[in-house]
Amino acid sequence: MEMELPKITQPIQAEFELPLSKSMANRGLLLAAIFPEITLTGISTAKDSVLLRETLDAYAHGEVHVGAGGTTLRFATAYWATREGSSITLGGTTELNQRPIAPLVDALNALGAEITYANTRAQAPLHIKGHQLQGGSLHLGHVKSSQFVTALMLIAPTMRDGLRLEWDSVVSQPYLVMTAALLRSAGIPVTLTKYGVSIPHVEAVDPVQLVIERDWSAVAFWCEALALSVGGSLTLPGFVDPSNQGDSKVVHYFEPLGIGHKFTEKGLVLSKKSVLTPGHLHYNLQGEPDLAQPLIMTLLLKKIPFEVHGLETLRGKECDRIAAIAEVADALGIELETGEAHIKCSHYPDRFAPISRPLQTHNDHRVAMSLAPLAFQFPITLLHPSVVEKSYPDFWQHWAQLV
């Protein structure tokens, strides 16, 4: 399937509601599955959240398919490992099954779980026999995905001895702060430091409704669109300050790129403002890797020299996101320096090369949404645009309001 996006030359003015945070909703869904006293203010319509909800409600015996969501697989693995009497085989798409899961499986088994691999390699599908875990203390070393720690934190209250984790380093720590905040909102004590977390055993919680915020990572694509437009403003209802989401830093990251923001009765208002073109920008996105695609695409199209570090997790996402950025840069005639955890650009051509072929979205929702604002520079064609349903089902309906 292809989608043609004509060039947009007029100022943009629109108001629409962004989706609920998939990250917060998925954490809330898992807590609500463990503690019936917990309810949520809203349910994310993102495909990943829908699949997680179905997975948590699945029959406790047989095969369970979780689709393409890494969070869904990791959270469901932790959940079913604690379900007394369950016996399931958990897996997803071919691409998902190839994503890292062994560090989580090793940690769960060390805490008393019974998880084995359906194949000889350390990949999903997984055979899981559920029972109450003993818990206790565990050292994780260098953690390459905060989702592994988050999954353990969410099930920690069910463990007989609670959970005490230590690590040497962990990427995307703001996501652990978000997890800790939700646990505390549910009445579950959490002690979180830079190098560890401690959560006691909890039998039950008092009835509570957890607040699921609007998705700050989705704001990034509209900051990108506005920064590349000739002007205008966007009103995004429902956003509050402060937020439990680390991605709320997005409005500050886009300030040097000409995006102003303010909070009003209607919510978050983004506007384009005149700024001097920065000479060189440096970012470290280790805590907010989901902002990388829209931020870097904006820097490229505005021809701003930059270095972005902290991208350790990008090559292991739905696709190799560093390679996806380099692919678009190459199509534009831009030479990038890329590594395992950084992207650097020092020089730009006088004119971008025309993009004459359809652009690949690589089955990655964030790649697709970050490519759309190229239409403020020239008409483009995207392949498989429906992949946005993974986190933002209404993205193209909202995009249509700009045209």
Summary of the structure (lengths in Angstrom):
residues: 403
radius of gyration: 21.4
end to end distance: 20.6
largest distance: 65.1
contacts: 1404
relative contact order: 0.14
helix: 37%
strand: 22%
